[in-house]
Amino acid sequence: MSVTRVLANARIVDPSRGLDETGTVIIAGGRIASAGAGALNQGIPEGAEVIDCTGKVVMPGLIDGRVFVGEPGAEHRETIASASHAAAAGGITSIVMMPDTDPVIDDIALVEFVMRTARDTASVRVFPAAAITKGLAGREMTEIGLLKDAGAVAFTDGRKTVASSSVMRRVLTYARDFGAVILHETQDADLADAGVMNEGLFASWLGLPGIPREAELIPLQRDLLLARLTGGNYHAAKISTAMSAEAIARAKDEGGNISAGVSVNHLSLNENDVGQYRTFFRLSPPLRREEDRLAMIEAVRDGIVDIVVSSHDPQDVDTKRLPFADAAVGAIGLETLLAAMLRLYHNGDLPLMRVVEVLSTAPARLFGLEGGTLKPGAPADLAVVDLGEPWIVREADILSRSKNTCFEGARLQGRVLQTLVEGRTVFLA
């Protein structure tokens, strides 16, 4: 039987209830029994384990809506188990796993494989997203209804953009009928294929071919029009420019099921971080101008952007320690997601309530998951965080199998001390 736990004297931040107060969280049977200033009105339950959280924050466990994992097919980069351990260290209690695997998660057997492997090996909850098109080829639509029934919580072609407008229209129509959400990363291949970083003066100085901001905007605007036409539930998976944020804002004003996400990398970093051809900063979309980074922060603050993701994308040494233009795209981020976001809290860009909302409550709502809340009766998925504890990101401490972090050597403030899933401790600093 699970032990009743009492997290006492904590600052409780729960956006699902608009709650930010000092109080107590009581966990019984793997669920939240009570959380708030009045939680101990009936006294401490007999036999309970009491943890003093004075000076610490208790928040709902984070839900990372965009995580790439190597399993199946590239387990040397990341397994479901190793990704889950890295997630737990970052206060993440649920991850949505992208279908970019080998084979692609485009049929029921692969969805069931991910769920079964997660049950057997993962320390956090793992929810598979299935492919929009078979083999991520952008041509033939997958069986959305059957995949959703099998356990897929969303549909996406991962790193790829569906070029065909007719295929995207059909996908959005079917998704609407099955109540499914379509996640789409937009990048016009004709404009972007030759580029390796943001187009602009800095790319010219480095002698690197650039990717214009319009490469993201053009397919995004098409998608927003198709979402309005079909009534489908559309989520722009990873926007990075002020122009994209403006397009999302207009689409939301016009109505429809529109939402958007942004990578924490594009809130924390800009094109100047590429520096001396640092390949860990080769990302998709590329790191943009400082003006775009500030626009992304404003979009998060104003609710134009709904969720923030790590876009955890493990790559090994052989594919990263190459000339910048030849290096693989992507960076890991599970372990640094919260701490990187807390930079924006510490410098006054975002209130803590909004930080927790975009990392936990809003993703739970988008994907229809149980978590993201400390309401009584909810699963006891939560994180205990010291907002003030400084730490340095060191390769030796990274739990992910891959070490390609954008934050190597970074000095961060705010550390996860304990992560619980269904009341069980899955990480303890």
GIBEL-V237483 format. One record per residue. N is the residue number from 1. RES is the residue in three letters. OMEGA is omega in whole degrees, -180 to 180 (999 if undefined). NEAR is the number of other C-alpha atoms within 12 Angstrom. Layout:
BEGIN
n=(N/N)
res=(RES/RES)
omega=(OMEGA/OMEGA)
near=(NEAR/NEAR)
END
This chain:
BEGIN
n=(1/2/3/4/5/6/7/8/9/10/11/12/13/14/15/16/17/18/19/20/21/22/23/24/25/26/27/28/29/30/31/32/33/34/35/36/37/38/39/40/41/42/43/44/45/46/47/48/49/50/51/52/53/54/55/56/57/58/59/60/61/62/63/64/65/66/67/68/69/70/71/72/73/74/75/76/77/78/79/80/81/82/83/84/85/86/87/88/89/90/91/92/93/94/95/96/97/98/99/100/101/102/103/104/105/106/107/108/109/110/111/112/113/114/115/116/117/118/119/120/121/122/123/124/125/126/127/128/129/130/131/132/133/134/135/136/137/138/139/140/141/142/143/144/145/146/147/148/149/150/151/152/153/154/155/156/157/158/159/160/161/162/163/164/165/166/167/168/169/170/171/172/173/174/175/176/177/178/179/180/181/182/183/184/185/186/187/188/189/190/191/192/193/194/195/196/197/198/199/200/201/202/203/204/205/206/207/208/209/210/211/212/213/214/215/216/217/218/219/220/221/222/223/224/225/226/227/228/229/230/231/232/233/234/235/236/237/238/239/240/241/242/243/244/245/246/247/248/249/250/251/252/253/254/255/256/257/258/259/260/261/262/263/264/265/266/267/268/269/270/271/272/273/274/275/276/277/278/279/280/281/282/283/284/285/286/287/288/289/290/291/292/293/294/295/296/297/298/299/300/301/302/303/304/305/306/307/308/309/310/311/312/313/314/315/316/317/318/319/320/321/322/323/324/325/326/327/328/329/330/331/332/333/334/335/336/337/338/339/340/341/342/343/344/345/346/347/348/349/350/351/352/353/354/355/356/357/358/359/360/361/362/363/364/365/366/367/368/369/370/371/372/373/374/375/376/377/378/379/380/381/382/383/384/385/386/387/388/389/390/391/392/393/394/395/396/397/398/399/400/401/402/403/404/405/406/407/408/409/410/411/412/413/414/415/416/417/418/419/420/421/422/423/424/425/426/427/428/429)
res=(MET/SER/VAL/THR/ARG/VAL/LEU/ALA/ASN/ALA/ARG/ILE/VAL/ASP/PRO/SER/ARG/GLY/LEU/ASP/GLU/THR/GLY/THR/VAL/ILE/ILE/ALA/GLY/GLY/ARG/ILE/ALA/SER/ALA/GLY/ALA/GLY/ALA/LEU/ASN/GLN/GLY/ILE/PRO/GLU/GLY/ALA/GLU/VAL/ILE/ASP/CYS/THR/GLY/LYS/VAL/VAL/MET/PRO/GLY/LEU/ILE/ASP/GLY/ARG/VAL/PHE/VAL/GLY/GLU/PRO/GLY/ALA/GLU/HIS/ARG/GLU/THR/ILE/ALA/SER/ALA/SER/HIS/ALA/ALA/ALA/ALA/GLY/GLY/ILE/THR/SER/ILE/VAL/MET/MET/PRO/ASP/THR/ASP/PRO/VAL/ILE/ASP/ASP/ILE/ALA/LEU/VAL/GLU/PHE/VAL/MET/ARG/THR/ALA/ARG/ASP/THR/ALA/SER/VAL/ARG/VAL/PHE/PRO/ALA/ALA/ALA/ILE/THR/LYS/GLY/LEU/ALA/GLY/ARG/GLU/MET/THR/GLU/ILE/GLY/LEU/LEU/LYS/ASP/ALA/GLY/ALA/VAL/ALA/PHE/THR/ASP/GLY/ARG/LYS/THR/VAL/ALA/SER/SER/SER/VAL/MET/ARG/ARG/VAL/LEU/THR/TYR/ALA/ARG/ASP/PHE/GLY/ALA/VAL/ILE/LEU/HIS/GLU/THR/GLN/ASP/ALA/ASP/LEU/ALA/ASP/ALA/GLY/VAL/MET/ASN/GLU/GLY/LEU/PHE/ALA/SER/TRP/LEU/GLY/LEU/PRO/GLY/ILE/PRO/ARG/GLU/ALA/GLU/LEU/ILE/PRO/LEU/GLN/ARG/ASP/LEU/LEU/LEU/ALA/ARG/LEU/THR/GLY/GLY/ASN/TYR/HIS/ALA/ALA/LYS/ILE/SER/THR/ALA/MET/SER/ALA/GLU/ALA/ILE/ALA/ARG/ALA/LYS/ASP/GLU/GLY/GLY/ASN/ILE/SER/ALA/GLY/VAL/SER/VAL/ASN/HIS/LEU/SER/LEU/ASN/GLU/ASN/ASP/VAL/GLY/GLN/TYR/ARG/THR/PHE/PHE/ARG/LEU/SER/PRO/PRO/LEU/ARG/ARG/GLU/GLU/ASP/ARG/LEU/ALA/MET/ILE/GLU/ALA/VAL/ARG/ASP/GLY/ILE/VAL/ASP/ILE/VAL/VAL/SER/SER/HIS/ASP/PRO/GLN/ASP/VAL/ASP/THR/LYS/ARG/LEU/PRO/PHE/ALA/ASP/ALA/ALA/VAL/GLY/ALA/ILE/GLY/LEU/GLU/THR/LEU/LEU/ALA/ALA/MET/LEU/ARG/LEU/TYR/HIS/ASN/GLY/ASP/LEU/PRO/LEU/MET/ARG/VAL/VAL/GLU/VAL/LEU/SER/THR/ALA/PRO/ALA/ARG/LEU/PHE/GLY/LEU/GLU/GLY/GLY/THR/LEU/LYS/PRO/GLY/ALA/PRO/ALA/ASP/LEU/ALA/VAL/VAL/ASP/LEU/GLY/GLU/PRO/TRP/ILE/VAL/ARG/GLU/ALA/ASP/ILE/LEU/SER/ARG/SER/LYS/ASN/THR/CYS/PHE/GLU/GLY/ALA/ARG/LEU/GLN/GLY/ARG/VAL/LEU/GLN/THR/LEU/VAL/GLU/GLY/ARG/THR/VAL/PHE/LEU/ALA)
omega=(-179/-179/173/-177/177/176/-170/173/-178/165/-175/179/-177/-178/-179/178/-176/-171/172/-175/176/-178/-172/173/178/-178/178/179/179/-179/177/176/180/179/179/-177/-177/-174/-177/179/180/-180/180/179/-178/178/-177/172/-177/179/-180/-178/178/180/-179/177/170/-179/175/178/-179/177/-177/-173/-180/-177/176/-177/-178/-175/2/170/-179/-176/177/178/-180/171/176/180/-177/176/-179/179/177/179/-179/179/178/-180/-179/-179/177/174/173/-172/-179/-174/-177/-180/179/7/180/177/-179/173/-173/-177/-180/175/-180/177/-179/-177/180/179/178/178/-175/-168/-171/177/175/179/179/-179/-179/165/-179/-179/172/-177/-177/-180/-176/-174/176/-176/-174/-177/176/180/-172/-178/-179/180/178/178/-179/177/177/-176/179/-179/-175/169/172/-178/-172/178/176/-175/-174/178/-179/177/-180/177/-179/179/-179/179/179/180/178/-177/-179/-180/-177/178/178/175/-177/173/-171/175/-180/-174/-178/180/-168/-168/-177/-175/180/175/-178/179/-180/-176/-177/176/178/178/-178/-179/-178/177/-173/174/-179/178/180/178/175/-172/-173/177/177/179/175/-179/-179/176/179/177/177/180/-173/-173/-179/180/-171/178/174/-164/-171/177/-174/-175/176/179/179/178/178/179/177/-180/179/-179/178/179/-179/179/-179/-177/-176/173/-177/176/176/175/177/178/-177/172/-173/-170/174/-173/-180/180/175/172/-179/174/-178/-170/176/178/173/-172/173/-6/-178/172/-172/178/177/178/178/178/179/177/178/177/179/179/175/-178/-175/178/175/171/-172/-177/174/-177/175/-171/-179/-175/-174/175/-176/-176/-175/-177/-179/-178/-178/170/-171/-176/-178/-174/176/179/172/178/174/-178/-177/-173/-177/-175/-176/-177/178/177/-180/171/-178/174/-177/-179/173/-180/-178/172/-178/180/-180/177/-179/-179/-176/179/-172/-173/-178/175/177/179/-178/-175/179/-178/-177/-171/178/-177/172/177/175/-179/180/175/-179/174/-174/178/173/-169/169/-176/-173/-173/178/175/-179/179/180/-177/-177/-177/-176/-178/176/178/177/-172/-173/-180/173/-171/179/-179/-178/175/-177/179/-177/-173/176/179/-177/176/-180/173/-175/177/179/177/178/172/178/-178/999)
near=(8/18/21/28/33/35/44/34/28/33/32/43/41/40/32/29/21/20/26/26/26/27/31/39/52/46/41/31/22/25/32/34/31/34/42/33/22/20/29/23/15/12/16/25/22/14/13/20/20/24/22/20/26/21/21/31/41/51/57/51/54/56/53/57/55/50/47/49/50/34/35/28/19/23/23/22/34/34/33/45/33/33/46/45/35/43/50/47/40/48/49/52/53/52/50/49/50/47/43/37/36/19/23/37/46/41/34/26/21/31/38/26/29/41/31/21/26/31/18/16/21/28/33/45/41/46/45/49/46/48/47/49/36/27/26/32/24/27/22/22/33/33/27/40/28/22/31/34/20/27/33/44/43/49/54/52/41/45/34/30/41/39/27/22/24/20/24/40/30/31/44/41/28/30/36/27/18/24/27/37/42/49/46/46/41/41/38/29/24/17/23/28/20/19/32/38/45/43/29/25/19/25/30/17/19/23/19/26/25/31/35/33/34/28/35/38/32/27/33/43/31/32/46/42/29/30/39/27/25/25/29/33/38/47/42/49/48/46/54/55/41/32/27/42/40/28/33/44/28/20/30/27/17/17/20/24/32/41/46/45/45/49/52/47/47/45/45/41/35/32/39/27/28/29/21/19/27/30/34/41/41/47/45/41/46/44/48/44/32/24/21/30/34/25/30/45/44/28/37/42/29/21/29/33/44/42/46/52/49/48/44/48/45/44/34/29/20/18/24/30/22/18/18/28/29/21/26/27/35/37/46/45/46/56/50/51/52/47/43/42/47/36/32/33/27/21/15/16/26/27/24/34/33/37/42/51/42/48/52/46/41/39/45/35/25/39/38/24/31/33/44/41/43/43/33/25/21/30/32/44/47/52/53/47/41/29/31/20/21/20/22/22/28/20/20/14/20/30/32/40/35/38/38/42/43/41/32/26/18/20/19/31/27/33/36/42/28/35/39/42/41/35/37/29/30/34/32/19/19)
END
